[in-house]
Amino acid sequence: MKRLTRIDELVATILPRSRLPKRLRPSQLLDTDVEPPRAIAPKVEALRELLRTGASEEPLTGRIVSSRDVAVTYVSKLGADRLESLWVIGLDARNQVRVERQLARGGPAHCVVAPGDILRVLVLNACPAGIMLHNHPSGDVQPSPEDIELTRRTRLGAELLGLRLLDHVIVGGRRHFSFCDEGLMAEPLRRSA
């Protein structure tokens, strides 16, 4: 057996030793590419989140009234992430958070998600409104043409389902960009030919 590091010892102290996989060092469970055993998966995810955020953010709860409410939580959660991920935040009729879900995690420059994936979370959780959110690992928070098109198509789908897509927030580094704040959510929807 390889000599355990201090991180191995810390992980082994927090997680039940009897449930740790024999083929891995305890610290290897912190790697997001490693699938943890089902019995300890929630604790492993909590440890990964703690490492990713430095425990600096408060959970997104309560009523969302601006992009800043979203950015305060997610800039610290995703701003320094090296891989792009897309999240959806489902809201009730009073803009209270009902669900937060990571839908996709990709590479350093993109992740693949379809409008239906986003809208499915809202429908299945009975959320009449939602907010899209993703990070740009480069730190440049300006939306790409693909970001703009995904937002347009998702808004169109939401409209057809009677749902409201309130915003699409992009975080990178310590900054954020809001489609709503920039007036991009007020633009009329045009169906592409």
C-alpha positions in Angstrom: 0.0 0.0 0.0 1.2 3.5 -0.8 2.1 5.8 2.0 -1.0 7.9 2.9 -0.8 11.7 2.7 -2.4 14.1 5.1 -5.3 14.6 2.7 -5.7 10.8 2.5 -5.9 10.7 6.3 -8.4 13.6 6.4 -10.7 11.9 3.8 -10.4 8.6 5.6 -11.4 10.3 8.9 -14.5 11.9 7.4 -15.6 8.9 5.3 -16.4 5.5 6.8 -13.1 3.5 6.3 -15.1 0.3 5.7 -16.7 1.8 2.6 -13.6 3.2 1.0 -12.6 1.4 -2.2 -9.5 -0.7 -1.7 -8.1 0.1 -5.2 -8.0 3.9 -4.5 -6.2 6.1 -2.1 -8.8 8.1 -0.1 -7.7 11.4 -1.7 -8.4 10.0 -5.2 -12.1 10.1 -4.4 -11.9 13.9 -4.5 -11.2 13.7 -8.3 -14.4 14.5 -10.1 -13.6 11.8 -12.7 -13.7 9.1 -10.1 -17.1 7.5 -9.5 -17.6 7.1 -5.7 -19.3 4.1 -4.2 -23.0 4.7 -4.0 -23.0 4.3 -0.1 -20.6 7.3 0.3 -21.4 9.3 -2.8 -23.3 12.1 -1.0 -20.4 12.7 1.5 -17.8 12.6 -1.4 -19.8 15.2 -3.3 -20.0 17.4 -0.2 -16.2 17.1 0.2 -15.7 17.9 -3.5 -17.9 21.0 -3.2 -16.1 22.1 -0.1 -12.8 21.9 -2.0 -14.2 23.6 -5.1 -15.7 26.6 -3.2 -13.5 26.8 -0.2 -16.8 26.9 1.8 -17.1 30.6 0.9 -20.6 30.7 -0.6 -24.0 30.6 1.0 -26.5 28.3 -0.6 -28.9 29.9 -3.1 -32.1 30.2 -1.2 -34.9 32.6 -0.9 -36.3 34.9 -3.5 -34.3 35.8 -6.6 -34.8 39.5 -7.5 -31.7 40.2 -9.6 -28.8 38.6 -11.4 -26.7 39.6 -8.5 -28.6 37.1 -6.3 -27.5 34.4 -8.6 -23.9 35.7 -9.2 -23.2 36.0 -5.4 -23.5 32.3 -5.1 -22.2 31.0 -8.4 -19.2 33.3 -8.9 -17.6 31.7 -5.9 -18.9 28.2 -6.8 -18.0 28.2 -10.5 -15.8 31.2 -11.2 -12.5 29.4 -10.9 -13.7 26.0 -12.3 -11.5 24.8 -15.1 -14.4 23.0 -16.9 -17.5 24.6 -18.3 -20.8 23.5 -16.8 -24.4 24.6 -17.3 -27.0 24.8 -14.5 -30.7 25.5 -14.3 -32.3 27.2 -11.4 -36.1 26.5 -11.1 -38.3 29.0 -9.5 -41.8 29.0 -8.2 -44.4 31.8 -9.0 -42.8 34.1 -6.4 -39.3 33.5 -7.7 -38.4 31.4 -4.7 -35.7 28.8 -5.6 -37.3 25.4 -5.9 -34.5 23.4 -7.6 -30.9 23.9 -8.7 -29.5 21.3 -11.1 -26.2 20.9 -13.0 -27.2 19.7 -16.4 -23.9 19.4 -18.2 -20.2 19.5 -17.6 -17.9 19.7 -20.5 -14.4 20.7 -21.4 -12.5 23.9 -20.9 -14.3 25.7 -23.7 -17.8 24.2 -24.0 -20.4 21.8 -22.8 -23.3 20.3 -24.7 -26.9 20.8 -23.6 -30.2 21.2 -25.5 -33.1 23.5 -24.7 -35.2 20.4 -23.9 -32.8 19.4 -21.2 -33.2 22.8 -19.5 -37.0 22.9 -19.9 -37.4 19.3 -18.6 -36.0 20.3 -15.2 -38.5 23.1 -15.0 -41.5 21.0 -16.1 -40.6 17.9 -13.9 -40.2 20.2 -10.8 -43.3 22.2 -11.5 -41.4 25.4 -11.9 -43.2 28.2 -13.8 -39.9 30.1 -14.2 -36.2 29.4 -14.5 -32.7 30.8 -14.9 -29.9 29.3 -17.0 -26.4 29.7 -15.7 -23.0 28.6 -16.9 -19.4 29.4 -16.4 -16.6 30.4 -18.8 -13.3 29.0 -17.5 -11.4 31.6 -19.6 -12.8 34.3 -17.3 -14.3 36.2 -20.3 -18.0 36.5 -19.4 -19.1 37.8 -22.8 -21.6 35.4 -24.4 -20.6 33.4 -27.4 -22.8 33.2 -30.5 -23.7 29.6 -29.3 -24.7 31.0 -25.8 -26.9 33.5 -27.5 -28.5 30.9 -29.8 -29.1 28.5 -26.9 -30.7 31.2 -24.9 -33.0 32.2 -27.8 -34.1 28.6 -28.5 -34.7 27.9 -24.8 -36.7 31.1 -24.4 -38.8 30.1 -27.4 -39.4 26.6 -26.0 -40.3 28.0 -22.6 -42.8 30.4 -24.2 -44.4 27.5 -26.1 -44.8 25.6 -22.8 -46.1 28.6 -20.9 -42.9 29.0 -18.8 -40.7 32.0 -18.2 -36.9 32.0 -18.8 -36.0 35.0 -16.7 -32.2 35.2 -17.3 -29.1 33.5 -18.5 -26.1 34.3 -16.2 -22.5 33.6 -17.2 -19.8 33.6 -14.6 -16.0 33.7 -15.0 -13.3 34.6 -12.6 -14.9 37.1 -10.1 -17.3 38.6 -12.7 -20.7 37.8 -14.2 -22.8 38.7 -17.3 -26.6 38.8 -17.2 -28.6 38.5 -20.4 -31.5 40.2 -18.6 -29.3 43.1 -17.3 -28.0 43.7 -20.8 -31.5 43.8 -22.3 -31.0 40.5 -24.2 -34.0 38.8 -22.6 -36.4 41.6 -23.8 -35.5 41.2 -27.4 -38.4 39.8 -29.5 -38.1 36.1 -30.2 -37.7 35.2 -33.9 -38.0 31.7 -35.1 -35.2 30.7 -37.4 -36.1 29.5 -40.8 
